[in-house]
Amino acid sequence: MTAPLSGVLPVGVSAVTGVAGSTNADAVTSTSNGDGFASVLASTFDKLQSTQNAADTLGAQAATGDLKDVHDYIIARTEASLATEMVVTFKNKAVEAFNEIMRMPV
């Protein structure tokens, strides 16, 4: 089983394996190399999309009867749901922080 949320919060958690065997240390390294917040955010959305695609593929296999263990689909769908919820929460907090900064007097 993979942990699709490794790229969502790259700071503060160490050596958590993620999609395709990458670790969040890779994300921290990319930010320290000057790639910045935008690249971490883009890679997070890419990982979210791949997690959702994997769950959709398993769902199609379950619907056609090709899936041997339906638990794989349930786990993948739950991971995709949690990843989506976490990304949306992260986005909401980022927008909230931006709005708070914009309200600061100059």
TORTORKOL-237344 format. One record per residue: z, x, y of N, C-alpha, C, CB in turn; residue in three letters; chain. Coordinates in steps of 0.2 Angstrom, whole numbers, plus 5000, padded with zeros to 4 digits. Glycine has a CB too. Example, Ala and Ser with C-alpha at 12.3 -4.5 7.8 and 13.67 -1.06 7.14 Angstrom:
<titis>
<titi n_z="5039" n_x="5066" n_y="4972" ca_z="5039" ca_x="5062" ca_y="4978" c_z="5039" c_x="5066" c_y="4984" cb_z="5045" cb_x="5057" cb_y="4978" r="ala" c="A"/>
<titi n_z="5035" n_x="5064" n_y="4989" ca_z="5036" ca_x="5068" ca_y="4995" c_z="5039" c_x="5064" c_y="5000" cb_z="5029" cb_x="5070" cb_y="4997" r="ser" c="A"/>
</titis>
This chain:
<titis>
<titi n_z="5000" n_x="5004" n_y="4994" ca_z="5000" ca_x="5000" ca_y="5000" c_z="5000" c_x="5004" c_y="5006" cb_z="5006" cb_x="4995" cb_y="5000" r="met" c="A"/>
<titi n_z="4996" n_x="5002" n_y="5011" ca_z="4996" ca_x="5006" ca_y="5017" c_z="5001" c_x="5003" c_y="5023" cb_z="4989" cb_x="5007" cb_y="5020" r="thr" c="A"/>
<titi n_z="5002" n_x="5007" n_y="5028" ca_z="5006" ca_x="5005" ca_y="5033" c_z="5002" c_x="5005" c_y="5039" cb_z="5013" cb_x="5009" cb_y="5034" r="ala" c="A"/>
<titi n_z="4999" n_x="4999" n_y="5041" ca_z="4994" ca_x="4999" ca_y="5046" c_z="4997" c_x="5000" c_y="5053" cb_z="4990" cb_x="4993" cb_y="5046" r="pro" c="A"/>
<titi n_z="5003" n_x="5000" n_y="5054" ca_z="5006" ca_x="5000" ca_y="5061" c_z="5008" c_x="5007" c_y="5063" cb_z="5012" cb_x="4995" cb_y="5061" r="leu" c="A"/>
<titi n_z="5006" n_x="5012" n_y="5059" ca_z="5008" ca_x="5018" ca_y="5061" c_z="5005" c_x="5021" c_y="5068" cb_z="5005" cb_x="5023" cb_y="5056" r="ser" c="A"/>
<titi n_z="4999" n_x="5018" n_y="5070" ca_z="4997" ca_x="5020" ca_y="5077" c_z="4999" c_x="5016" c_y="5082" cb_z="4989" cb_x="5020" cb_y="5076" r="gly" c="A"/>
<titi n_z="5002" n_x="5010" n_y="5081" ca_z="5004" ca_x="5006" ca_y="5086" c_z="5010" c_x="5009" c_y="5091" cb_z="5007" cb_x="4999" cb_y="5083" r="val" c="A"/>
<titi n_z="5015" n_x="5012" n_y="5088" ca_z="5020" ca_x="5015" ca_y="5091" c_z="5021" c_x="5022" c_y="5089" cb_z="5027" cb_x="5012" cb_y="5090" r="leu" c="A"/>
<titi n_z="5017" n_x="5027" n_y="5092" ca_z="5016" ca_x="5034" ca_y="5090" c_z="5022" c_x="5038" c_y="5091" cb_z="5010" cb_x="5037" cb_y="5092" r="pro" c="A"/>
<titi n_z="5027" n_x="5036" n_y="5096" ca_z="5032" ca_x="5040" ca_y="5098" c_z="5039" c_x="5037" c_y="5095" cb_z="5033" cb_x="5041" cb_y="5105" r="val" c="A"/>
<titi n_z="5043" n_x="5042" n_y="5092" ca_z="5049" ca_x="5039" ca_y="5090" c_z="5050" c_x="5039" c_y="5082" cb_z="5051" cb_x="5033" cb_y="5093" r="gly" c="A"/>
<titi n_z="5045" n_x="5038" n_y="5079" ca_z="5045" ca_x="5038" ca_y="5071" c_z="5041" c_x="5043" c_y="5069" cb_z="5042" cb_x="5031" cb_y="5069" r="val" c="A"/>
<titi n_z="5044" n_x="5047" n_y="5064" ca_z="5040" ca_x="5053" ca_y="5061" c_z="5038" c_x="5052" c_y="5054" cb_z="5045" cb_x="5059" cb_y="5062" r="ser" c="A"/>
<titi n_z="5032" n_x="5055" n_y="5053" ca_z="5029" ca_x="5056" ca_y="5046" c_z="5029" c_x="5049" c_y="5043" cb_z="5033" cb_x="5060" cb_y="5042" r="ala" c="A"/>
<titi n_z="5026" n_x="5044" n_y="5046" ca_z="5025" ca_x="5038" ca_y="5042" c_z="5017" c_x="5038" c_y="5041" cb_z="5027" cb_x="5031" cb_y="5047" r="val" c="A"/>
<titi n_z="5016" n_x="5037" n_y="5035" ca_z="5009" ca_x="5037" ca_y="5033" c_z="5006" c_x="5031" c_y="5035" cb_z="5008" cb_x="5039" cb_y="5025" r="thr" c="A"/>
<titi n_z="4999" n_x="5031" n_y="5037" ca_z="4996" ca_x="5025" ca_y="5039" c_z="4989" c_x="5024" c_y="5036" cb_z="4995" cb_x="5026" cb_y="5047" r="gly" c="A"/>
<titi n_z="4985" n_x="5021" n_y="5039" ca_z="4978" ca_x="5019" ca_y="5036" c_z="4974" c_x="5026" c_y="5035" cb_z="4974" cb_x="5014" cb_y="5040" r="val" c="A"/>
<titi n_z="4971" n_x="5026" n_y="5029" ca_z="4967" ca_x="5032" ca_y="5027" c_z="4972" c_x="5039" c_y="5027" cb_z="4962" cb_x="5033" cb_y="5032" r="ala" c="A"/>
<titi n_z="4978" n_x="5038" n_y="5026" ca_z="4982" ca_x="5044" ca_y="5025" c_z="4984" c_x="5047" c_y="5031" cb_z="4979" cb_x="5048" cb_y="5021" r="gly" c="A"/>
<titi n_z="4983" n_x="5045" n_y="5037" ca_z="4985" ca_x="5048" ca_y="5043" c_z="4992" c_x="5047" c_y="5045" cb_z="4980" cb_x="5046" cb_y="5049" r="ser" c="A"/>
<titi n_z="4995" n_x="5051" n_y="5049" ca_z="5002" ca_x="5050" ca_y="5050" c_z="5002" c_x="5048" c_y="5058" cb_z="5006" cb_x="5056" cb_y="5048" r="thr" c="A"/>
<titi n_z="5008" n_x="5046" n_y="5060" ca_z="5009" ca_x="5045" ca_y="5067" c_z="5009" c_x="5051" c_y="5071" cb_z="5015" cb_x="5040" cb_y="5069" r="asn" c="A"/>
<titi n_z="5011" n_x="5057" n_y="5067" ca_z="5011" ca_x="5063" ca_y="5070" c_z="5004" c_x="5065" c_y="5073" cb_z="5013" cb_x="5069" cb_y="5065" r="ala" c="A"/>
<titi n_z="4998" n_x="5063" n_y="5069" ca_z="4992" ca_x="5063" ca_y="5072" c_z="4991" c_x="5060" c_y="5078" cb_z="4987" cb_x="5061" cb_y="5067" r="asp" c="A"/>
<titi n_z="4994" n_x="5054" n_y="5079" ca_z="4993" ca_x="5050" ca_y="5086" c_z="4997" c_x="5054" c_y="5091" cb_z="4996" cb_x="5043" cb_y="5085" r="ala" c="A"/>
<titi n_z="5003" n_x="5057" n_y="5090" ca_z="5006" ca_x="5061" ca_y="5095" c_z="5002" c_x="5067" c_y="5096" cb_z="5013" cb_x="5062" cb_y="5092" r="val" c="A"/>
<titi n_z="4999" n_x="5070" n_y="5092" ca_z="4995" ca_x="5076" ca_y="5093" c_z="4990" c_x="5074" c_y="5098" cb_z="4993" cb_x="5079" cb_y="5087" r="thr" c="A"/>
<titi n_z="4986" n_x="5069" n_y="5096" ca_z="4981" ca_x="5067" ca_y="5100" c_z="4983" c_x="5065" c_y="5107" cb_z="4977" cb_x="5061" cb_y="5097" r="ser" c="A"/>
<titi n_z="4989" n_x="5062" n_y="5108" ca_z="4991" ca_x="5061" ca_y="5115" c_z="4993" c_x="5068" c_y="5119" cb_z="4996" cb_x="5056" cb_y="5115" r="thr" c="A"/>
<titi n_z="4995" n_x="5072" n_y="5115" ca_z="4997" ca_x="5079" ca_y="5118" c_z="4991" c_x="5083" c_y="5120" cb_z="5002" cb_x="5082" cb_y="5114" r="ser" c="A"/>
<titi n_z="4986" n_x="5082" n_y="5116" ca_z="4979" ca_x="5085" ca_y="5118" c_z="4976" c_x="5083" c_y="5124" cb_z="4975" cb_x="5085" cb_y="5112" r="asn" c="A"/>
<titi n_z="4978" n_x="5078" n_y="5127" ca_z="4975" ca_x="5075" ca_y="5133" c_z="4971" c_x="5069" c_y="5132" cb_z="4971" cb_x="5081" cb_y="5136" r="gly" c="A"/>
<titi n_z="4971" n_x="5066" n_y="5126" ca_z="4967" ca_x="5060" ca_y="5125" c_z="4970" c_x="5054" c_y="5128" cb_z="4966" cb_x="5059" cb_y="5117" r="asp" c="A"/>
<titi n_z="4976" n_x="5054" n_y="5129" ca_z="4980" ca_x="5049" ca_y="5133" c_z="4981" c_x="5042" c_y="5129" cb_z="4976" cb_x="5048" cb_y="5139" r="gly" c="A"/>
<titi n_z="4984" n_x="5038" n_y="5133" ca_z="4986" ca_x="5032" ca_y="5131" c_z="4980" c_x="5027" c_y="5129" cb_z="4989" cb_x="5028" cb_y="5137" r="phe" c="A"/>
<titi n_z="4974" n_x="5028" n_y="5132" ca_z="4968" ca_x="5024" ca_y="5131" c_z="4966" c_x="5025" c_y="5124" cb_z="4963" cb_x="5025" cb_y="5136" r="ala" c="A"/>
<titi n_z="4966" n_x="5031" n_y="5122" ca_z="4963" ca_x="5033" ca_y="5115" c_z="4968" c_x="5031" c_y="5110" cb_z="4962" cb_x="5041" cb_y="5115" r="ser" c="A"/>
<titi n_z="4974" n_x="5031" n_y="5111" ca_z="4979" ca_x="5029" ca_y="5106" c_z="4978" c_x="5021" c_y="5105" cb_z="4986" cb_x="5031" cb_y="5108" r="val" c="A"/>
<titi n_z="4978" n_x="5018" n_y="5111" ca_z="4977" ca_x="5011" ca_y="5111" c_z="4970" c_x="5009" c_y="5107" cb_z="4977" cb_x="5008" cb_y="5118" r="leu" c="A"/>
<titi n_z="4965" n_x="5012" n_y="5109" ca_z="4959" ca_x="5011" ca_y="5105" c_z="4959" c_x="5012" c_y="5098" cb_z="4953" cb_x="5015" cb_y="5108" r="ala" c="A"/>
<titi n_z="4962" n_x="5017" n_y="5096" ca_z="4963" ca_x="5019" ca_y="5089" c_z="4968" c_x="5014" c_y="5085" cb_z="4966" cb_x="5026" cb_y="5087" r="ser" c="A"/>
<titi n_z="4972" n_x="5011" n_y="5089" ca_z="4977" ca_x="5006" ca_y="5086" c_z="4973" c_x="4999" c_y="5085" cb_z="4983" cb_x="5004" cb_y="5091" r="thr" c="A"/>
<titi n_z="4969" n_x="4998" n_y="5090" ca_z="4964" ca_x="4992" ca_y="5089" c_z="4959" c_x="4993" c_y="5083" cb_z="4960" cb_x="4990" cb_y="5095" r="phe" c="A"/>
<titi n_z="4957" n_x="4999" n_y="5082" ca_z="4953" ca_x="5000" ca_y="5076" c_z="4956" c_x="4999" c_y="5070" cb_z="4950" cb_x="5007" cb_y="5077" r="asp" c="A"/>
<titi n_z="4962" n_x="5002" n_y="5070" ca_z="4966" ca_x="5001" ca_y="5064" c_z="4968" c_x="4994" c_y="5062" cb_z="4973" cb_x="5005" cb_y="5064" r="lys" c="A"/>
<titi n_z="4970" n_x="4990" n_y="5068" ca_z="4971" ca_x="4983" ca_y="5067" c_z="4965" c_x="4979" c_y="5064" cb_z="4973" cb_x="4980" cb_y="5074" r="leu" c="A"/>
<titi n_z="4959" n_x="4981" n_y="5067" ca_z="4953" ca_x="4978" ca_y="5064" c_z="4952" c_x="4980" c_y="5057" cb_z="4947" cb_x="4980" cb_y="5068" r="gln" c="A"/>
<titi n_z="4953" n_x="4986" n_y="5055" ca_z="4952" ca_x="4988" ca_y="5048" c_z="4957" c_x="4984" c_y="5043" cb_z="4952" cb_x="4995" cb_y="5047" r="ser" c="A"/>
<titi n_z="4963" n_x="4983" n_y="5046" ca_z="4968" ca_x="4980" ca_y="5042" c_z="4966" c_x="4973" c_y="5041" cb_z="4975" cb_x="4980" cb_y="5045" r="thr" c="A"/>
<titi n_z="4964" n_x="4970" n_y="5046" ca_z="4961" ca_x="4963" ca_y="5046" c_z="4955" c_x="4962" c_y="5041" cb_z="4960" cb_x="4960" cb_y="5052" r="gln" c="A"/>
<titi n_z="4951" n_x="4967" n_y="5042" ca_z="4945" ca_x="4967" ca_y="5037" c_z="4947" c_x="4967" c_y="5030" cb_z="4940" cb_x="4972" cb_y="5039" r="asn" c="A"/>
<titi n_z="4951" n_x="4972" n_y="5028" ca_z="4954" ca_x="4973" ca_y="5022" c_z="4957" c_x="4966" c_y="5019" cb_z="4959" cb_x="4978" cb_y="5021" r="ala" c="A"/>
<titi n_z="4961" n_x="4963" n_y="5023" ca_z="4964" ca_x="4957" ca_y="5021" c_z="4958" c_x="4951" c_y="5020" cb_z="4969" cb_x="4954" cb_y="5026" r="ala" c="A"/>
<titi n_z="4953" n_x="4951" n_y="5024" ca_z="4948" ca_x="4946" ca_y="5023" c_z="4944" c_x="4947" c_y="5017" cb_z="4943" cb_x="4947" cb_y="5030" r="asp" c="A"/>
<titi n_z="4943" n_x="4954" n_y="5016" ca_z="4939" ca_x="4956" ca_y="5009" c_z="4943" c_x="4953" c_y="5003" cb_z="4938" cb_x="4963" cb_y="5009" r="thr" c="A"/>
<titi n_z="4950" n_x="4955" n_y="5003" ca_z="4954" ca_x="4952" ca_y="4998" c_z="4954" c_x="4945" c_y="4997" cb_z="4961" cb_x="4955" cb_y="4998" r="leu" c="A"/>
<titi n_z="4954" n_x="4942" n_y="5003" ca_z="4954" ca_x="4934" ca_y="5003" c_z="4947" c_x="4931" c_y="5000" cb_z="4955" cb_x="4932" cb_y="5010" r="gly" c="A"/>
<titi n_z="4942" n_x="4935" n_y="5001" ca_z="4936" ca_x="4932" ca_y="4999" c_z="4935" c_x="4934" c_y="4991" cb_z="4930" cb_x="4936" cb_y="5002" r="ala" c="A"/>
<titi n_z="4938" n_x="4939" n_y="4989" ca_z="4939" ca_x="4941" ca_y="4982" c_z="4943" c_x="4936" c_y="4978" cb_z="4941" cb_x="4948" cb_y="4981" r="gln" c="A"/>
<titi n_z="4949" n_x="4934" n_y="4982" ca_z="4953" ca_x="4929" ca_y="4979" c_z="4950" c_x="4922" c_y="4978" cb_z="4960" cb_x="4928" cb_y="4983" r="ala" c="A"/>
<titi n_z="4946" n_x="4920" n_y="4983" ca_z="4943" ca_x="4914" ca_y="4983" c_z="4937" c_x="4913" c_y="4978" cb_z="4939" cb_x="4912" cb_y="4990" r="ala" c="A"/>
<titi n_z="4934" n_x="4919" n_y="4976" ca_z="4929" ca_x="4919" ca_y="4971" c_z="4931" c_x="4920" c_y="4964" cb_z="4923" cb_x="4924" cb_y="4973" r="thr" c="A"/>
<titi n_z="4938" n_x="4922" n_y="4964" ca_z="4941" ca_x="4924" ca_y="4957" c_z="4940" c_x="4931" c_y="4955" cb_z="4938" cb_x="4919" cb_y="4952" r="gly" c="A"/>
<titi n_z="4937" n_x="4935" n_y="4959" ca_z="4936" ca_x="4942" ca_y="4957" c_z="4943" c_x="4946" c_y="4958" cb_z="4931" cb_x="4945" cb_y="4961" r="asp" c="A"/>
<titi n_z="4948" n_x="4944" n_y="4961" ca_z="4954" ca_x="4947" ca_y="4963" c_z="4959" c_x="4947" c_y="4957" cb_z="4957" cb_x="4945" cb_y="4969" r="leu" c="A"/>
<titi n_z="4961" n_x="4952" n_y="4954" ca_z="4965" ca_x="4952" ca_y="4948" c_z="4972" c_x="4950" c_y="4950" cb_z="4965" cb_x="4959" cb_y="4945" r="lys" c="A"/>
<titi n_z="4975" n_x="4953" n_y="4955" ca_z="4982" ca_x="4951" ca_y="4957" c_z="4982" c_x="4948" c_y="4964" cb_z="4986" cb_x="4958" cb_y="4957" r="asp" c="A"/>
<titi n_z="4984" n_x="4942" n_y="4965" ca_z="4984" ca_x="4938" ca_y="4971" c_z="4989" c_x="4941" c_y="4976" cb_z="4985" cb_x="4931" cb_y="4970" r="val" c="A"/>
<titi n_z="4994" n_x="4945" n_y="4973" ca_z="4999" ca_x="4948" ca_y="4977" c_z="4996" c_x="4953" c_y="4982" cb_z="5004" cb_x="4951" cb_y="4973" r="his" c="A"/>
<titi n_z="4991" n_x="4956" n_y="4980" ca_z="4988" ca_x="4961" ca_y="4984" c_z="4985" c_x="4958" c_y="4991" cb_z="4982" cb_x="4965" cb_y="4981" r="asp" c="A"/>
<titi n_z="4982" n_x="4952" n_y="4990" ca_z="4980" ca_x="4948" ca_y="4995" c_z="4985" c_x="4946" c_y="5000" cb_z="4976" cb_x="4942" cb_y="4993" r="tyr" c="A"/>
<titi n_z="4991" n_x="4943" n_y="4997" ca_z="4996" ca_x="4941" ca_y="5001" c_z="4999" c_x="4946" c_y="5005" cb_z="5002" cb_x="4938" cb_y="4996" r="ile" c="A"/>
<titi n_z="5000" n_x="4952" n_y="5002" ca_z="5003" ca_x="4958" ca_y="5005" c_z="4998" c_x="4960" c_y="5011" cb_z="5004" cb_x="4964" cb_y="5000" r="ile" c="A"/>
<titi n_z="4992" n_x="4960" n_y="5010" ca_z="4987" ca_x="4963" ca_y="5015" c_z="4987" c_x="4958" c_y="5021" cb_z="4980" cb_x="4963" cb_y="5012" r="ala" c="A"/>
<titi n_z="4987" n_x="4951" n_y="5019" ca_z="4987" ca_x="4946" ca_y="5024" c_z="4993" c_x="4946" c_y="5029" cb_z="4986" cb_x="4939" cb_y="5021" r="arg" c="A"/>
<titi n_z="4999" n_x="4948" n_y="5025" ca_z="5005" ca_x="4948" ca_y="5029" c_z="5005" c_x="4954" c_y="5033" cb_z="5011" cb_x="4949" cb_y="5024" r="thr" c="A"/>
<titi n_z="5003" n_x="4960" n_y="5031" ca_z="5002" ca_x="4966" ca_y="5035" c_z="4998" c_x="4965" c_y="5041" cb_z="4999" cb_x="4972" cb_y="5031" r="glu" c="A"/>
<titi n_z="4992" n_x="4961" n_y="5040" ca_z="4987" ca_x="4960" ca_y="5045" c_z="4991" c_x="4955" c_y="5051" cb_z="4981" cb_x="4957" cb_y="5043" r="ala" c="A"/>
<titi n_z="4994" n_x="4951" n_y="5048" ca_z="4998" ca_x="4946" ca_y="5053" c_z="5003" c_x="4950" c_y="5057" cb_z="5001" cb_x="4940" cb_y="5049" r="ser" c="A"/>
<titi n_z="5007" n_x="4954" n_y="5054" ca_z="5012" ca_x="4958" ca_y="5057" c_z="5009" c_x="4963" c_y="5062" cb_z="5017" cb_x="4961" cb_y="5052" r="leu" c="A"/>
<titi n_z="5004" n_x="4966" n_y="5060" ca_z="5000" ca_x="4970" ca_y="5065" c_z="4998" c_x="4967" c_y="5071" cb_z="4995" cb_x="4974" cb_y="5061" r="ala" c="A"/>
<titi n_z="4995" n_x="4961" n_y="5070" ca_z="4992" ca_x="4957" ca_y="5075" c_z="4998" c_x="4955" c_y="5080" cb_z="4988" cb_x="4951" cb_y="5073" r="thr" c="A"/>
<titi n_z="5003" n_x="4953" n_y="5077" ca_z="5009" ca_x="4951" ca_y="5081" c_z="5012" c_x="4957" c_y="5085" cb_z="5014" cb_x="4948" cb_y="5077" r="glu" c="A"/>
<titi n_z="5012" n_x="4962" n_y="5082" ca_z="5015" ca_x="4968" ca_y="5085" c_z="5010" c_x="4970" c_y="5091" cb_z="5016" cb_x="4974" cb_y="5081" r="met" c="A"/>
<titi n_z="5004" n_x="4970" n_y="5090" ca_z="4999" ca_x="4972" ca_y="5095" c_z="4999" c_x="4968" c_y="5101" cb_z="4992" cb_x="4973" cb_y="5092" r="val" c="A"/>
<titi n_z="5000" n_x="4961" n_y="5100" ca_z="5000" ca_x="4956" ca_y="5105" c_z="5007" c_x="4957" c_y="5109" cb_z="5000" cb_x="4949" cb_y="5102" r="val" c="A"/>
<titi n_z="5012" n_x="4958" n_y="5106" ca_z="5018" ca_x="4959" ca_y="5109" c_z="5018" c_x="4966" c_y="5113" cb_z="5024" cb_x="4960" cb_y="5104" r="thr" c="A"/>
<titi n_z="5015" n_x="4971" n_y="5111" ca_z="5014" ca_x="4977" ca_y="5114" c_z="5010" c_x="4976" c_y="5121" cb_z="5011" cb_x="4982" cb_y="5110" r="phe" c="A"/>
<titi n_z="5004" n_x="4972" n_y="5120" ca_z="5000" ca_x="4970" ca_y="5125" c_z="5004" c_x="4966" c_y="5131" cb_z="4994" cb_x="4966" cb_y="5123" r="lys" c="A"/>
<titi n_z="5008" n_x="4962" n_y="5129" ca_z="5012" ca_x="4957" ca_y="5133" c_z="5017" c_x="4962" c_y="5137" cb_z="5015" cb_x="4952" cb_y="5130" r="asn" c="A"/>
<titi n_z="5020" n_x="4966" n_y="5134" ca_z="5025" ca_x="4971" ca_y="5137" c_z="5021" c_x="4975" c_y="5142" cb_z="5029" cb_x="4975" cb_y="5132" r="lys" c="A"/>
<titi n_z="5015" n_x="4978" n_y="5140" ca_z="5011" ca_x="4982" ca_y="5145" c_z="5009" c_x="4978" c_y="5151" cb_z="5005" cb_x="4985" cb_y="5141" r="ala" c="A"/>
<titi n_z="5007" n_x="4972" n_y="5150" ca_z="5005" ca_x="4968" ca_y="5156" c_z="5011" c_x="4966" c_y="5160" cb_z="5002" cb_x="4961" cb_y="5154" r="val" c="A"/>
<titi n_z="5017" n_x="4965" n_y="5157" ca_z="5023" ca_x="4964" ca_y="5161" c_z="5025" c_x="4970" c_y="5165" cb_z="5029" cb_x="4962" cb_y="5156" r="glu" c="A"/>
<titi n_z="5025" n_x="4976" n_y="5162" ca_z="5026" ca_x="4982" ca_y="5165" c_z="5022" c_x="4983" c_y="5171" cb_z="5026" cb_x="4988" cb_y="5161" r="ala" c="A"/>
<titi n_z="5015" n_x="4982" n_y="5170" ca_z="5010" ca_x="4983" ca_y="5175" c_z="5012" c_x="4978" c_y="5181" cb_z="5003" cb_x="4981" cb_y="5173" r="phe" c="A"/>
<titi n_z="5013" n_x="4972" n_y="5180" ca_z="5015" ca_x="4967" ca_y="5185" c_z="5021" c_x="4969" c_y="5189" cb_z="5016" cb_x="4960" cb_y="5182" r="asn" c="A"/>
<titi n_z="5026" n_x="4971" n_y="5185" ca_z="5032" ca_x="4974" ca_y="5189" c_z="5031" c_x="4979" c_y="5193" cb_z="5037" cb_x="4976" cb_y="5183" r="glu" c="A"/>
<titi n_z="5026" n_x="4984" n_y="5191" ca_z="5024" ca_x="4990" ca_y="5195" c_z="5021" c_x="4987" c_y="5202" cb_z="5020" cb_x="4995" cb_y="5192" r="ile" c="A"/>
<titi n_z="5016" n_x="4982" n_y="5201" ca_z="5013" ca_x="4980" ca_y="5206" c_z="5017" c_x="4976" c_y="5211" cb_z="5007" cb_x="4975" cb_y="5204" r="met" c="A"/>
<titi n_z="5023" n_x="4973" n_y="5209" ca_z="5027" ca_x="4970" ca_y="5214" c_z="5032" c_x="4975" c_y="5218" cb_z="5032" cb_x="4965" cb_y="5210" r="arg" c="A"/>
<titi n_z="5032" n_x="4981" n_y="5216" ca_z="5036" ca_x="4986" ca_y="5219" c_z="5034" c_x="4987" c_y="5226" cb_z="5036" cb_x="4993" cb_y="5215" r="met" c="A"/>
<titi n_z="5038" n_x="4987" n_y="5231" ca_z="5036" ca_x="4989" ca_y="5238" c_z="5034" c_x="4996" c_y="5239" cb_z="5042" cb_x="4987" cb_y="5243" r="pro" c="A"/>
<titi n_z="5029" n_x="4997" n_y="5243" ca_z="5026" ca_x="5004" ca_y="5244" c_z="5030" c_x="5007" c_y="5249" cb_z="5019" cb_x="5003" cb_y="5245" r="val" c="A"/>
</titis>
